[in-house]
């Protein structure tokens, strides 16, 4: 596949994912307003269909980027904790809670890494941010954005992340 064709397909998939996400949010809002059981069943079916479509587009998108992967880590007082991307996304979307983290604040390390044969090879980009969990274990993104301190890691935390990615046997 030509580079321009790949970029065009990536753009189409990104657009489709965005629209499906918006449609899903709208239908979820409508679902709470439907009193008729038949209507609710229809909406449930539609939501299931949209989730399946979204998963398919995400799978296809990942196939276009087989050489890169995102690795996420909580930076805590106890150390660096890896978190699976598939576990993190529902937290950000407000669909999941982390009861074990209620009323806690962490820093998040998000490393985008070039991968060869399934193994991390080189860091392409790093971003750091704050994560604030409320009293119910849900992420409070507004509170996180209000924190004025730097979320950057210490040298020891960077070394721990590096070891977990590139030398997991240590």
C-alpha positions in Angstrom: 0.0 0.0 0.0 1.4 3.4 -0.9 2.2 5.9 1.9 -0.5 8.3 0.5 -3.1 5.5 0.5 -2.2 4.6 4.0 -2.6 8.2 5.2 -5.9 8.5 3.4 -7.1 5.3 5.1 -5.9 6.5 8.5 -7.8 9.8 7.9 -11.0 7.8 7.0 -10.7 5.6 10.0 -10.1 8.5 12.4 -13.2 10.3 11.0 -15.3 7.2 11.3 -14.1 6.6 14.9 -14.9 10.1 15.8 -18.4 10.0 14.3 -19.1 6.6 15.9 -18.0 7.9 19.3 -20.3 10.9 19.0 -23.2 8.8 17.8 -22.7 6.4 20.7 -22.7 9.2 23.3 -25.9 10.6 21.8 -27.6 7.2 21.8 -26.6 6.6 25.4 -28.2 9.9 26.4 -31.3 8.9 24.6 -31.3 5.5 26.2 -31.9 7.0 29.6 -34.9 8.9 28.3 -36.7 5.9 26.7 -39.5 4.5 28.8 -40.9 2.0 26.2 -39.1 -1.3 26.6 -39.3 -2.0 22.9 -37.6 1.3 22.1 -35.0 0.6 24.7 -34.3 -2.8 23.2 -33.9 -1.2 19.8 -31.4 1.3 21.2 -29.5 -1.4 23.0 -29.2 -3.3 19.8 -28.0 -0.1 18.0 -25.5 0.6 20.7 -24.1 -2.9 20.4 -23.8 -2.5 16.7 -21.9 0.8 17.1 -19.6 -0.8 19.6 -18.8 -3.6 17.2 -18.2 -1.2 14.3 -16.0 0.9 16.5 -13.9 -2.1 17.6 -13.5 -3.2 13.9 -12.3 0.3 12.9 -9.9 0.4 15.8 -8.5 -3.0 14.8 -8.1 -1.9 11.2 -6.4 1.3 12.4 -4.0 -0.7 14.5 -3.1 -2.8 11.5 -2.0 0.4 9.7 0.3 1.2 12.6 1.9 -2.1 13.3 5.3 -0.6 14.2 4.2 1.6 17.1 2.5 1.1 20.4 1.5 3.2 23.3 2.7 2.2 26.8 1.1 3.8 29.9 2.4 3.9 33.4 1.0 5.4 36.7 3.8 7.2 38.6 3.0 6.6 42.2 4.7 6.9 45.6 5.1 3.1 45.5 6.8 3.1 42.1 5.9 2.9 38.4 2.8 0.8 37.7 2.2 -0.3 34.1 -1.5 0.0 32.9 -2.9 -1.6 29.8 -4.2 0.8 27.2 -7.4 -1.1 27.0 -8.0 -0.6 30.7 -7.1 3.1 30.7 -9.4 4.1 27.8 -12.7 3.2 29.7 -11.5 5.3 32.7 -11.0 8.3 30.5 -14.3 7.7 28.8 -16.1 7.6 32.2 -17.2 4.0 31.6 -15.1 2.4 34.3 -14.0 3.1 37.8 -10.9 2.2 39.7 -12.1 1.8 43.3 -8.6 1.0 44.5 -7.6 4.5 43.5 -10.4 6.5 45.0 -9.3 10.0 46.2 -5.8 9.5 44.8 -3.7 11.6 42.5 -1.1 10.1 40.2 1.0 11.2 37.3 0.6 9.4 34.0 3.5 8.5 31.7 2.4 7.9 28.1 5.2 6.6 25.9 4.7 6.0 22.2 7.3 3.4 21.1 8.5 2.0 17.9 8.1 -1.8 18.0 9.9 -4.5 16.0 8.6 -8.1 16.0 6.5 -7.2 19.0 9.4 -5.8 21.1 9.8 -2.2 22.1 12.8 -0.7 20.3 12.8 3.1 20.5 10.8 5.8 22.3 9.2 8.1 19.7 7.3 10.4 22.0 6.7 10.9 25.7 3.9 12.8 27.4 3.1 13.2 31.1 -0.1 14.4 32.8 -1.9 14.3 36.1 -4.7 11.8 36.9 -7.1 12.6 39.7 -9.5 9.9 40.9 -12.6 11.1 42.8 -14.2 9.6 45.9 -15.9 7.0 43.6 -12.8 6.0 41.7 -13.7 7.9 38.5 -11.2 10.2 36.8 -11.8 13.9 37.3 -10.2 15.4 34.3 -11.1 19.0 35.3 -9.2 18.6 38.6 -6.3 17.1 36.8 -6.0 20.1 34.5 -6.1 22.5 37.5 -2.9 21.1 38.9 -0.1 23.6 38.3 2.9 21.3 39.3 4.9 19.5 36.7 4.0 15.8 36.1 7.5 15.0 34.8 9.1 11.9 36.2 12.2 11.7 38.4 15.3 10.1 36.9 14.5 7.0 39.0 11.0 6.8 37.5 12.3 7.2 34.0 14.8 4.4 34.6 12.0 2.2 36.0 9.9 2.8 32.9 12.9 2.2 30.6 13.7 -1.1 32.4 10.1 -2.3 32.2 10.0 -1.6 28.5 13.4 -2.5 27.2 14.8 -4.9 29.9 11.9 -6.5 31.7 14.1 -9.3 33.1 15.8 -6.9 35.5 
